[in-house]
């Protein structure tokens, strides 16, 4: 059984529609899944024509109609209720933000209602989202609040390096202020559950990165390791039975993860996670939402307003995240 894949159109002001249309124009991917785009068919058709992307789209009234179509049919599109944006691409706009958030929310609800097996999200622009009145930090928060999970997160993967990001889009000062033993213990629990439930890894090797240089060097360079991180590891072990290594020296542990010595490295703040990840090929990296029954993958790049409609967008990263979403959905379906 091919997974039912829902794809929000992303932000029409950036490269999102280009990369998803390029990817779904490939017949081999169409045979591996049953796709449905949540978006504006007229706008997507115009973008495909403008960029010479050979893909046919058709409107459907319901998700179940889309998933019953044969692979050779035009790609189905379920129309959004928000107005089709008329703003020029490349500049943040409330129109882009409203449509992009609606598409993500509706895809999430299809997954929650078990009408779809996985959602694969192209990027949206945070400024456009905020202009539309949505205060979310990003798509991870949209999904977390939609599924009402009391703990959720994002696992960023590139090869054997898999990183759970404890704090995401916030200032470094805010991120450090958020760290306390109970909060970090929840991230440890989330990492263990993501490894076993989402990735299918039994007895996962999880390590917690330190915050300070040399992981504090025994208190010489900061005491957060002793006051926050070590107690968090103890809480996770005593309350839930999760054995976690660390706190590990931050400038060493990500290289160890890359070499496959750890299944998941827990990073404490955004750039601690993404500086090493950005050094690796973007076209073979993806993120996966963890902590709820929503299965969602996404490429590891932004909306790229600066190259929208120029034909320079590289669809390999989105295609890779789509393939990984299909693989994870198949694993979930066969193990159910």
Beta strands, then each sheet from edge to edge (+ up, - down):
strand 1: 3-8
strand 2: 33-39
strand 3: 57-60
strand 4: 75-79
strand 5: 118-121
strand 6: 153-158
strand 7: 161-165
strand 8: 206-209
strand 9: 245-248
strand 10: 264-267
strand 11: 285-290
strand 12: 296-299
sheet 1: 3+ 4+ 2+ 1+ 5+ 12+ 11- 6+ 7- 10- 8- 9-
end
